[in-house]
Amino acid sequence: PECLTENVPDHEKKSIIARSMAQYRITLLTSLYGRGIDFVCRDSALIKNGGVHFIFATYAKTLADEIQFKGRTCRQDDPGSIRKILY
């Protein structure tokens, strides 16, 4: 899997985000990227098979953050799903 952290150079971030929205891809993100990044899926096969699945394993600091995390799964009425895994 690829990792998107605060240490990734700015010029690489957009390409990691674009690659993450395709079938059979796993991308690990820090909670910083749960807000403010538009993850747009243009992979028609992925959309046909249910869209992006987002797993978050961190506590949201606020309800607004949790809503933003959930919004990472689908944009523009595309399908998507989410699962929380907290321990």
The first five atom37 places (N, CA, C, CB, O) and aatype in JSON, in Angstrom:
{
  "aatype": [14, 6, 4, 10, 16, 6, 2, 19, 14, 3, 8, 6, 11, 11, 15, 9, 9, 0, 1, 15, 12, 0, 5, 18, 1, 9, 16, 10, 10, 16, 15, 10, 18, 7, 1, 7, 9, 3, 13, 19, 4, 1, 3, 15, 0, 10, 9, 11, 2, 7, 7, 19, 8, 13, 9, 13, 0, 16, 18, 0, 11, 16, 10, 0, 3, 6, 9, 5, 13, 11, 7, 1, 16, 4, 1, 5, 3, 3, 14, 7, 15, 9, 1, 11, 9, 10, 18],
  "atom_mask": [
    [1, 1, 1, 1, 1],
    [1, 1, 1, 1, 1],
    [1, 1, 1, 1, 1],
    [1, 1, 1, 1, 1],
    [1, 1, 1, 1, 1],
    [1, 1, 1, 1, 1],
    [1, 1, 1, 1, 1],
    [1, 1, 1, 1, 1],
    [1, 1, 1, 1, 1],
    [1, 1, 1, 1, 1],
    [1, 1, 1, 1, 1],
    [1, 1, 1, 1, 1],
    [1, 1, 1, 1, 1],
    [1, 1, 1, 1, 1],
    [1, 1, 1, 1, 1],
    [1, 1, 1, 1, 1],
    [1, 1, 1, 1, 1],
    [1, 1, 1, 1, 1],
    [1, 1, 1, 1, 1],
    [1, 1, 1, 1, 1],
    [1, 1, 1, 1, 1],
    [1, 1, 1, 1, 1],
    [1, 1, 1, 1, 1],
    [1, 1, 1, 1, 1],
    [1, 1, 1, 1, 1],
    [1, 1, 1, 1, 1],
    [1, 1, 1, 1, 1],
    [1, 1, 1, 1, 1],
    [1, 1, 1, 1, 1],
    [1, 1, 1, 1, 1],
    [1, 1, 1, 1, 1],
    [1, 1, 1, 1, 1],
    [1, 1, 1, 1, 1],
    [1, 1, 1, 0, 1],
    [1, 1, 1, 1, 1],
    [1, 1, 1, 0, 1],
    [1, 1, 1, 1, 1],
    [1, 1, 1, 1, 1],
    [1, 1, 1, 1, 1],
    [1, 1, 1, 1, 1],
    [1, 1, 1, 1, 1],
    [1, 1, 1, 1, 1],
    [1, 1, 1, 1, 1],
    [1, 1, 1, 1, 1],
    [1, 1, 1, 1, 1],
    [1, 1, 1, 1, 1],
    [1, 1, 1, 1, 1],
    [1, 1, 1, 1, 1],
    [1, 1, 1, 1, 1],
    [1, 1, 1, 0, 1],
    [1, 1, 1, 0, 1],
    [1, 1, 1, 1, 1],
    [1, 1, 1, 1, 1],
    [1, 1, 1, 1, 1],
    [1, 1, 1, 1, 1],
    [1, 1, 1, 1, 1],
    [1, 1, 1, 1, 1],
    [1, 1, 1, 1, 1],
    [1, 1, 1, 1, 1],
    [1, 1, 1, 1, 1],
    [1, 1, 1, 1, 1],
    [1, 1, 1, 1, 1],
    [1, 1, 1, 1, 1],
    [1, 1, 1, 1, 1],
    [1, 1, 1, 1, 1],
    [1, 1, 1, 1, 1],
    [1, 1, 1, 1, 1],
    [1, 1, 1, 1, 1],
    [1, 1, 1, 1, 1],
    [1, 1, 1, 1, 1],
    [1, 1, 1, 0, 1],
    [1, 1, 1, 1, 1],
    [1, 1, 1, 1, 1],
    [1, 1, 1, 1, 1],
    [1, 1, 1, 1, 1],
    [1, 1, 1, 1, 1],
    [1, 1, 1, 1, 1],
    [1, 1, 1, 1, 1],
    [1, 1, 1, 1, 1],
    [1, 1, 1, 0, 1],
    [1, 1, 1, 1, 1],
    [1, 1, 1, 1, 1],
    [1, 1, 1, 1, 1],
    [1, 1, 1, 1, 1],
    [1, 1, 1, 1, 1],
    [1, 1, 1, 1, 1],
    [1, 1, 1, 1, 1]
  ],
  "atom_positions": [
    [[0.83, -1.21, 0.0], [0.0, 0.0, 0.0], [0.86, 1.26, 0.0], [-0.93, 0.01, 1.21], [2.0, 1.26, 0.46]],
    [[0.29, 2.32, -0.52], [0.97, 3.62, -0.47], [0.56, 4.32, 0.82], [0.62, 4.5, -1.72], [-0.49, 4.03, 1.4]],
    [[1.39, 5.24, 1.26], [1.1, 6.02, 2.47], [1.12, 7.5, 2.12], [2.12, 5.71, 3.6], [2.01, 7.98, 1.42]],
    [[0.13, 8.2, 2.62], [0.06, 9.65, 2.44], [0.14, 10.27, 3.83], [-1.24, 10.09, 1.68], [-0.81, 10.21, 4.61]],
    [[1.27, 10.86, 4.11], [1.51, 11.49, 5.4], [1.95, 12.93, 5.19], [2.57, 10.71, 6.21], [2.13, 13.38, 4.06]],
    [[2.11, 13.63, 6.27], [2.57, 15.02, 6.21], [3.99, 15.11, 5.66], [2.5, 15.66, 7.6], [4.42, 16.19, 5.25]],
    [[4.72, 14.01, 5.66], [6.11, 14.01, 5.19], [6.25, 13.82, 3.68], [6.88, 12.93, 5.89], [7.35, 13.96, 3.14]],
    [[5.17, 13.51, 3.0], [5.2, 13.32, 1.55], [5.36, 14.69, 0.9], [3.91, 12.59, 1.03], [4.61, 15.62, 1.22]],
    [[6.33, 14.82, -0.02], [6.5, 16.12, -0.71], [5.23, 16.54, -1.44], [7.67, 16.04, -1.69], [4.51, 15.7, -1.99]],
    [[4.96, 17.83, -1.45], [3.73, 18.36, -2.07], [3.54, 17.89, -3.5], [3.75, 19.87, -2.03], [2.42, 17.6, -3.91]],
    [[4.62, 17.82, -4.28], [4.49, 17.45, -5.69], [4.07, 15.99, -5.89], [5.8, 17.7, -6.4], [3.67, 15.62, -6.99]],
    [[4.15, 15.15, -4.85], [3.74, 13.75, -4.95], [2.32, 13.5, -4.43], [4.72, 12.89, -4.18], [1.72, 12.47, -4.76]],
    [[1.79, 14.4, -3.64], [0.5, 14.17, -2.99], [-0.64, 13.97, -3.98], [0.18, 15.33, -2.09], [-1.44, 13.04, -3.82]],
    [[-0.74, 14.82, -5.0], [-1.85, 14.7, -5.95], [-1.83, 13.37, -6.69], [-1.8, 15.84, -6.96], [-2.88, 12.78, -6.92]],
    [[-0.64, 12.89, -7.05], [-0.59, 11.62, -7.77], [-0.94, 10.45, -6.86], [0.8, 11.42, -8.38], [-1.56, 9.49, -7.31]],
    [[-0.55, 10.5, -5.58], [-0.94, 9.45, -4.64], [-2.45, 9.44, -4.46], [-0.24, 9.64, -3.26], [-3.08, 8.38, -4.47]],
    [[-3.04, 10.62, -4.31], [-4.5, 10.72, -4.16], [-5.2, 10.18, -5.4], [-4.92, 12.19, -3.9], [-6.17, 9.43, -5.28]],
    [[-4.73, 10.54, -6.58], [-5.35, 10.07, -7.83], [-5.25, 8.55, -7.94], [-4.7, 10.74, -9.05], [-6.22, 7.89, -8.33]],
    [[-4.09, 7.98, -7.62], [-3.91, 6.53, -7.71], [-4.75, 5.79, -6.68], [-2.45, 6.17, -7.54], [-5.11, 4.63, -6.89]],
    [[-5.07, 6.43, -5.58], [-5.82, 5.76, -4.51], [-7.26, 5.47, -4.89], [-5.79, 6.59, -3.26], [-7.91, 4.64, -4.25]],
    [[-7.77, 6.13, -5.9], [-9.17, 5.98, -6.3], [-9.33, 5.0, -7.45], [-9.76, 7.34, -6.69], [-10.01, 5.3, -8.43]],
    [[-8.7, 3.85, -7.34], [-8.79, 2.82, -8.37], [-8.97, 1.46, -7.72], [-7.53, 2.83, -9.27], [-8.68, 1.26, -6.54]],
    [[-9.46, 0.51, -8.52], [-9.66, -0.84, -8.02], [-8.36, -1.43, -7.48], [-10.22, -1.73, -9.11], [-7.27, -1.16, -7.99]],
    [[-8.51, -2.22, -6.45], [-7.41, -3.0, -5.86], [-6.3, -2.15, -5.25], [-6.82, -3.88, -6.91], [-5.17, -2.62, -5.09]],
    [[-6.61, -0.91, -4.9], [-5.62, -0.02, -4.3], [-5.9, 0.12, -2.81], [-5.63, 1.37, -4.98], [-7.05, 0.2, -2.39]],
    [[-4.84, 0.13, -2.04], [-4.93, 0.43, -0.61], [-4.01, 1.6, -0.36], [-4.53, -0.82, 0.29], [-2.83, 1.56, -0.69]],
    [[-4.55, 2.64, 0.22], [-3.77, 3.82, 0.55], [-4.02, 4.16, 2.01], [-4.13, 5.02, -0.37], [-5.16, 4.3, 2.44]],
    [[-2.95, 4.29, 2.76], [-3.04, 4.65, 4.17], [-2.83, 6.14, 4.3], [-2.0, 3.87, 5.02], [-1.9, 6.71, 3.73]],
    [[-3.71, 6.78, 5.07], [-3.66, 8.24, 5.24], [-3.63, 8.59, 6.71], [-4.86, 8.92, 4.55], [-4.21, 7.88, 7.53]],
    [[-2.96, 9.66, 7.04], [-3.06, 10.18, 8.4], [-4.38, 10.94, 8.51], [-1.84, 11.09, 8.76], [-4.98, 11.29, 7.5]],
    [[-4.81, 11.19, 9.72], [-6.11, 11.85, 9.93], [-6.16, 13.24, 9.31], [-6.42, 11.94, 11.41], [-7.25, 13.74, 9.04]],
    [[-5.03, 13.87, 9.1], [-4.99, 15.18, 8.46], [-5.71, 15.15, 7.11], [-3.54, 15.64, 8.27], [-6.34, 16.13, 6.72]],
    [[-5.62, 14.03, 6.4], [-6.2, 13.93, 5.07], [-7.68, 13.52, 5.11], [-5.42, 12.95, 4.25], [-8.29, 13.35, 4.05]],
    [[-8.24, 13.38, 6.27], [-9.67, 13.12, 6.38], [-10.5, 14.36, 6.1], [0.0, 0.0, 0.0], [-11.71, 14.27, 5.89]],
    [[-9.85, 15.5, 6.08], [-10.54, 16.77, 5.81], [-9.79, 17.51, 4.71], [-10.62, 17.65, 7.1], [-8.56, 17.46, 4.62]],
    [[-10.56, 18.18, 3.88], [-9.96, 19.12, 2.94], [-9.38, 18.55, 1.67], [0.0, 0.0, 0.0], [-8.9, 19.32, 0.83]],
    [[-9.4, 17.25, 1.5], [-8.89, 16.65, 0.27], [-10.07, 16.06, -0.49], [-7.8, 15.56, 0.57], [-10.87, 15.32, 0.09]],
    [[-10.19, 16.37, -1.76], [-11.24, 15.8, -2.58], [-10.72, 14.54, -3.25], [-11.75, 16.82, -3.62], [-9.86, 14.6, -4.14]],
    [[-11.24, 13.41, -2.82], [-10.92, 12.13, -3.42], [-12.01, 11.84, -4.43], [-10.8, 10.99, -2.34], [-13.13, 11.49, -4.05]],
    [[-11.7, 11.97, -5.71], [-12.7, 11.79, -6.77], [-12.38, 10.5, -7.51], [-12.71, 13.01, -7.75], [-11.29, 10.33, -8.05]],
    [[-13.34, 9.6, -7.52], [-13.16, 8.31, -8.2], [-13.66, 8.42, -9.63], [-13.91, 7.18, -7.45], [-14.82, 8.74, -9.87]],
    [[-12.75, 8.16, -10.57], [-13.12, 8.17, -11.99], [-12.99, 6.77, -12.59], [-12.25, 9.16, -12.77], [-13.05, 6.6, -13.81]],
    [[-12.81, 5.78, -11.75], [-12.67, 4.39, -12.19], [-14.07, 3.78, -12.29], [-11.77, 3.56, -11.2], [-14.68, 3.43, -11.28]],
    [[-14.59, 3.66, -13.52], [-15.97, 3.21, -13.7], [-16.18, 1.79, -13.17], [-16.34, 3.27, -15.18], [-17.27, 1.47, -12.69]],
    [[-15.17, 0.94, -13.25], [-15.31, -0.42, -12.72], [-15.44, -0.39, -11.21], [-14.12, -1.29, -13.14], [-16.22, -1.15, -10.64]],
    [[-14.68, 0.47, -10.54], [-14.77, 0.6, -9.09], [-16.14, 1.13, -8.69], [-13.65, 1.53, -8.56], [-16.75, 0.63, -7.74]],
    [[-16.62, 2.12, -9.4], [-17.95, 2.69, -9.12], [-19.02, 1.62, -9.31], [-18.23, 3.91, -10.04], [-19.94, 1.49, -8.5]],
    [[-18.91, 0.85, -10.39], [-19.87, -0.21, -10.67], [-19.89, -1.26, -9.56], [-19.56, -0.88, -12.02], [-20.93, -1.87, -9.29]],
    [[-18.76, -1.48, -8.92], [-18.64, -2.5, -7.86], [-18.82, -1.95, -6.46], [-17.31, -3.16, -7.95], [-18.4, -2.58, -5.49]],
    [[-19.44, -0.78, -6.34], [-19.77, -0.25, -5.01], [-18.98, 0.96, -4.58], [0.0, 0.0, 0.0], [-19.28, 1.55, -3.54]],
    [[-17.98, 1.35, -5.35], [-17.24, 2.56, -5.05], [-16.12, 2.37, -4.04], [0.0, 0.0, 0.0], [-15.74, 1.25, -3.71]],
    [[-15.63, 3.48, -3.57], [-14.52, 3.51, -2.63], [-14.99, 3.04, -1.25], [-13.91, 4.94, -2.54], [-16.08, 3.41, -0.8]],
    [[-14.18, 2.23, -0.6], [-14.47, 1.82, 0.77], [-13.41, 2.46, 1.65], [-14.47, 0.24, 0.93], [-12.22, 2.29, 1.44]],
    [[-13.88, 3.21, 2.64], [-13.0, 3.97, 3.53], [-13.07, 3.34, 4.92], [-13.4, 5.49, 3.58], [-14.16, 3.19, 5.48]],
    [[-11.93, 2.98, 5.46], [-11.87, 2.45, 6.82], [-11.13, 3.47, 7.66], [-11.15, 1.03, 6.88], [-10.01, 3.86, 7.34]],
    [[-11.77, 3.92, 8.74], [-11.01, 4.82, 9.6], [-10.83, 4.21, 10.96], [-11.68, 6.17, 9.71], [-11.76, 3.67, 11.57]],
    [[-9.6, 4.33, 11.42], [-9.19, 3.67, 12.67], [-8.64, 4.71, 13.64], [-8.13, 2.57, 12.4], [-7.66, 4.48, 14.34]],
    [[-9.3, 5.83, 13.67], [-8.91, 6.9, 14.58], [-10.18, 7.57, 15.08], [-7.96, 7.93, 13.88], [-11.19, 7.58, 14.39]],
    [[-10.12, 8.1, 16.25], [-11.26, 8.83, 16.77], [-11.28, 10.23, 16.14], [-11.21, 8.92, 18.32], [-10.27, 10.92, 16.11]],
    [[-12.43, 10.61, 15.66], [-12.59, 11.97, 15.16], [-12.63, 12.92, 16.36], [-13.89, 12.12, 14.28], [-13.26, 12.62, 17.38]],
    [[-11.96, 14.04, 16.24], [-11.92, 15.0, 17.35], [-13.26, 15.7, 17.54], [-10.83, 16.05, 17.1], [-13.63, 16.08, 18.66]],
    [[-13.99, 15.85, 16.45], [-15.3, 16.51, 16.51], [-16.28, 15.77, 15.61], [-15.2, 18.01, 16.09], [-15.88, 14.97, 14.76]],
    [[-17.55, 16.03, 15.79], [-18.57, 15.45, 14.91], [-18.34, 15.92, 13.47], [-19.99, 15.83, 15.39], [-18.55, 15.16, 12.53]],
    [[-17.93, 17.17, 13.32], [-17.66, 17.69, 11.98], [-16.54, 16.9, 11.3], [-17.29, 19.19, 12.05], [-16.61, 16.63, 10.1]],
    [[-15.5, 16.53, 12.06], [-14.42, 15.71, 11.51], [-14.95, 14.35, 11.07], [-13.29, 15.53, 12.54], [-14.58, 13.86, 10.0]],
    [[-15.8, 13.73, 11.89], [-16.34, 12.42, 11.53], [-17.16, 12.5, 10.25], [-17.2, 11.87, 12.68], [-17.08, 11.62, 9.4]],
    [[-17.95, 13.55, 10.12], [-18.74, 13.74, 8.91], [-17.82, 13.9, 7.7], [-19.66, 14.97, 9.05], [-18.09, 13.36, 6.62]],
    [[-16.74, 14.64, 7.87], [-15.77, 14.81, 6.79], [-15.13, 13.47, 6.42], [-14.69, 15.83, 7.19], [-14.97, 13.17, 5.24]],
    [[-14.75, 12.67, 7.41], [-14.16, 11.36, 7.14], [-15.14, 10.52, 6.31], [-13.81, 10.62, 8.47], [-14.74, 9.89, 5.33]],
    [[-16.4, 10.53, 6.7], [-17.41, 9.75, 5.98], [-17.57, 10.25, 4.56], [-18.75, 9.8, 6.72], [-17.89, 9.47, 3.66]],
    [[-17.37, 11.52, 4.35], [-17.51, 12.1, 3.02], [-16.39, 11.76, 2.07], [0.0, 0.0, 0.0], [-16.47, 12.08, 0.88]],
    [[-15.35, 11.11, 2.56], [-14.23, 10.73, 1.69], [-14.62, 9.62, 0.73], [-13.03, 10.3, 2.52], [-13.94, 9.41, -0.27]],
    [[-15.7, 8.9, 1.02], [-16.02, 7.7, 0.25], [-16.72, 7.98, -1.06], [-16.87, 6.8, 1.06], [-16.59, 7.19, -1.99]],
    [[-17.45, 9.06, -1.17], [-18.19, 9.28, -2.41], [-18.34, 10.77, -2.64], [-19.56, 8.59, -2.36], [-18.53, 11.57, -1.72]],
    [[-18.26, 11.1, -3.87], [-18.44, 12.48, -4.32], [-19.37, 12.47, -5.52], [-17.08, 13.14, -4.67], [-19.43, 11.49, -6.26]],
    [[-20.09, 13.53, -5.7], [-20.94, 13.69, -6.88], [-21.89, 12.51, -7.06], [-20.08, 13.85, -8.13], [-22.1, 12.03, -8.17]],
    [[-22.48, 12.04, -5.95], [-23.44, 10.95, -5.97], [-22.86, 9.58, -6.35], [-24.54, 11.28, -6.92], [-23.61, 8.66, -6.63]],
    [[-21.54, 9.44, -6.36], [-20.94, 8.13, -6.59], [-21.14, 7.27, -5.36], [-19.43, 8.26, -6.93], [-21.24, 7.79, -4.25]],
    [[-21.22, 5.94, -5.53], [-21.39, 5.06, -4.38], [-20.1, 4.97, -3.56], [-21.83, 3.67, -4.84], [-19.02, 5.29, -4.05]],
    [[-20.24, 4.54, -2.34], [-19.09, 4.34, -1.47], [-19.56, 3.78, -0.15], [0.0, 0.0, 0.0], [-20.76, 3.74, 0.13]],
    [[-18.61, 3.36, 0.67], [-18.96, 2.82, 1.98], [-17.87, 3.17, 2.98], [-19.17, 1.28, 1.9], [-16.77, 3.58, 2.61]],
    [[-18.21, 3.0, 4.25], [-17.28, 3.35, 5.32], [-17.4, 2.34, 6.45], [-17.55, 4.79, 5.83], [-18.47, 1.77, 6.67]],
    [[-16.32, 2.13, 7.14], [-16.33, 1.27, 8.32], [-15.38, 1.89, 9.34], [-15.91, -0.22, 7.96], [-14.27, 2.33, 9.01]],
    [[-15.84, 1.92, 10.58], [-15.0, 2.37, 11.7], [-14.41, 1.15, 12.37], [-15.81, 3.23, 12.71], [-15.12, 0.19, 12.68]],
    [[-13.12, 1.18, 12.6], [-12.47, 0.14, 13.38], [-11.68, 0.84, 14.47], [-11.54, -0.76, 12.48], [-10.62, 1.41, 14.23]],
    [[-12.22, 0.78, 15.68], [-11.59, 1.46, 16.81], [-11.32, 0.45, 17.9], [-12.48, 2.62, 17.34], [-12.12, -0.46, 18.14]],
    [[-10.2, 0.61, 18.54], [-9.86, -0.3, 19.64], [-9.42, 0.47, 20.85], [-8.78, -1.27, 19.23], [-9.1, -0.13, 21.88]]
  ]
}
